[in-house]
Amino acid sequence: MNAPFTGQPLIRAEDIAHLTGRARFVDDIRPEGCLHAVIARSPFAHARLLGVNTASVEGLPGVVGVITAADFAELPAEIPIRLAPLAGFETFLQRPMAADRVRFVGEAVAVIVATSRFAAEDAAERLEVAYEPLDPVVTYDAARAGASLLFPAAGTNIATRYTAGMGDADAAFARADLVIERHMTAHRHTALPLETRGLIAHQEADGILRCWGSTKVTQWNRRALAVMLGRPEHSMDLIEVDVGGGFGAKGEFYPEDFLIPFAALRFGAPVKWIEDRREHLLTTNHSREMEATVAMAFARDGTMLGVRARISADMGAYVRTNGGVVPAKAAQFVAGPYRIRDIALEVEALLTNKTPVGTLRGPGRYEAHFFRERLIDLAAGQLGLDPAEIRRRNLLRPTDMPWSIGKLVPYEPASSIDSSDVPAAFDAALDALGYDALRDEVRKPRPDGRLHGIGLACFVESSGAGPSETARVELREDGGLRLISGVSTQGQGHKTVLAQVAGDVFGGAVPMDAIELRNGTASLIEGGFGTYHSRAVVVGGSAIHLAGQTLRAKLLRAAAARLQLRAEDLTLREGGLWREGGTQPIASMAELHAWMREAGEAPDATETFRPEGRTYTCGAHAAHVAVDTETGQVEVLRYVATEDVGKAINPLLIHGQAIGAAVQGIGATFLDELVYDADGQLLTGSLADYLVATATCFPNIETITLENAPSTLNPLGAKGAGEGGVVACAAAIANAIADALKPLGVEINHLPLGPDRLLRLIPETPA
Amino acid sequence: MKAPPFAYAAPSTIAEALALLAAHEDAKVLAGGQSLMPALNLRLAAPSVLVDINGIAELSEVSLTPTELRLGALVRHKRIGTDAAIAGAVPLLGLACPHIAHGPIRSRGTIGGSLSHADPAAEWPAVCLAADAVMEIRGPAGPRHVPAEAFSLGVFTTALRPGELLAAIRFPVARGRAGFAEVARRHGDFAMVGAAVTVELGPDGRCADARVVLFGASDRPIRRRAAEERLRGQAPGAALLREAASLAAEGLDPPSDLHASAEYRRRVAPVMVRRALADALSLPEARLAA
């Protein structure tokens, strides 16, 4: 292929290894003499932990040792907050293991280390642990009431409460012709990557403690581990391997990220822990469980005047590394991509005896867009406006950019939407669906007796968080490029995309297959913040772009000096170094490397990119569904999702991201649900009960990538492209089902939308 | 998760298998392993011995006479769903098979394993009841034959006695029509509720005989005799099917679980009966709500 590489739908360089079984996931690593850890976990949601009888398993076949909280009681091992440090959170941090009280089913109470996984599991079954059950807190009301407290010393189950806003919501509501207010809920579910978590830790002969399997934010996790273990950062490394999906949940600092390195040090041998699926559902971050009372004020012509929201999030038993993002972003995004200037928010984060929460692809957005877009459809109905028309009248316009969204998040500065063309993204979705014709069509009786409906939803989504990324670009001796980046990879295809970015800086002088990426591992380069908030390409890619430019200039200067030409008269393109206007290359990239070596110059460059703000994508989802009113089953006949990503560096990978995100979001809306009973027991502890979308569930998804509004905040013009496909799914599906069931007077205010819930809403007719 | 320790035996004859089952009271029979292996890995089962019957050739045999189809207990779901002779002899088997899980599970899972496991929402126990099948059982006291209705006794409970092995299932070759309908959360999941029906039409076009079976609606598949009675002697029509479907739901006391409440099952059960009958009798208008 020829440069420019950017914009080309190149297949992933990663795929061959993955498809031929040569990828190296954490469980593929089998160090000699490796011990295996199994974690004994609380069967109670809330109980005093009276004692762990380690003697009950010591001496059993294969058992090497047992670790309990008492073994590291003196270490400062609270897992710190990485993102969203809201006031009050510091009281509710989790230590890696319960010491005197367990607060959710699945909380670690002991680590059993044995010579095989089988032996460790056999021993875990026989471990004697004494508990005294306490009243579990499993509802919003019980959490608020505080009759039972998770942290008695704190005196409350309310982890934080704050208000935020912009403009004057009271005035906006006072002049409204119509106010729509509803109590709505989003349901607890989780990311469910195909590969569960896992970790191998080993202090090797050189004294370095190495951990394989940590992902996402390895440099931050290494700093956290250094504090918790009380040893210097440089004496340890977190090594990234191939990762089978993360979606926000995997790679945060979890209890096991302390316990397994601690065990490796304690027993002086490599220790492996691979999370099983039941542990995954019990202990990896949950997300999205919140209730909200949201009100929107409208003028008679449909103009949106203001929005008020009271949002309460169920945080589970502890505040984990990024849990606060979930309610904070739900509140921030409740106004969406509309010209709403008057906003009043109340946010509350509650502790319950459930698994702690963290971010999941599109954290807070999925929920917020559901709340708002449902209200918009209700308003359209009352005002006699078409759902498309009421949105069109209120969408942000390109001339509104940059659009201030105020300071709605306590721990962040005020923010602005950098650029957007939402009406174009909305129209693209409507056109693809054939909205105008379908609008009439869906009201006609169908031969299969099902009711059809259309649902629309618009979204805005932030990406590309700072503070910065640093990258180094090196010219290899064979003329290839080596890119070194602090961003991590969990399967997104960065090896391909970042090579496209770098390759274009060199005008195609280095072919794609001669560009390698080294990233993720904590010790590779200082100044890496990792992969979250769809920032790897936006921020990490921009750093590579800058470093590439610096290296290119350096190479041209060195060549000019050697050739006694002016650097401006030289250029790099396919073939290597060219004189402007020349008919053949002067030197290959390998020769350039040799010249640098002879001149004693390092053929590399390092640069840091600091974005001045976040990038915002906008888009729309449109769904056409058919509802079987006798079974409550819904078929998604068509689903269209558009997103303006500013600049599509690899349209093929973005397409994959968008389709995958839509399946994840639609699946979450119908299927995924973590259900607890009144005792705080998780009822969905296996994949027989926790249902996840598979390849056959939602085959009719179309995604459209737009490039109308390049970001003004980075040299690539790029915006994050990993989450827009998920954020409006509940909104569009719920609106479509509500549209279908409109003749029956059904409203949809609560998720998820399984057949049992829907059938309860549908009046019964004779068989 | 890893299974607890167990011993493993792989007999090559039924007699050897029966001897092993006699010698080890808590032995478990391993057929396709699609329920047993997860149970072992979740440590919900801890047998001392697994008796792997996959090496017993005669258990995989299929034989067909003009009046009877005999399926060895080890016949895989996939073969039942793809062998035209099997579906030709007992069409209900072919109709139900695509609803069973997914390709990889159908390739391993066996009809005998499913029947012996006796999940109340499984397809094969309902199909056997609707198709009037007879279980051929071998055991220490010799062979015996048990009709499907006497075989499924409750949740994970069958008429198999300790030391016995389900060897084959005998179906009368069908003389009538068949229909099958179920609702599941995702295609391939266990049904929330479903119906399997067979209808024989007489020379006058009226229903000469019918069997109406619900599954997922009780602790085992159940015949709905009031519905069958309503159909008998009548000319098929949408109104008749609606009446029969209503009768099929009368007196139901279905279970509740995470995916469907008892109320859901009670409400949807007659819909499944109506749709299965509508398909069996080629009355598409009866599929629709009234």
Interface residues (C-beta under 8 A of the other chain):
Chain A: R117 F118 E121 D122 E125 D276 R277 R278 D448 G449 T629 E630 T631 G632 Q633 L671 V675 L683 T684 S686 A688 D689 L691 A693 T694 T696 C697 G754 P755 D756 L759 R760 E764 T765 P766 A767
Chain B: M1 K2 A3 P4 P5 P38 L42 R43 V183 R185 R186 H187 D189 M192 R242 A245 S246 A249 L258 H259 A260 S261 E263 Y264 R267 V268 P270 V271 V273 R274 R287 L288 A289 A290
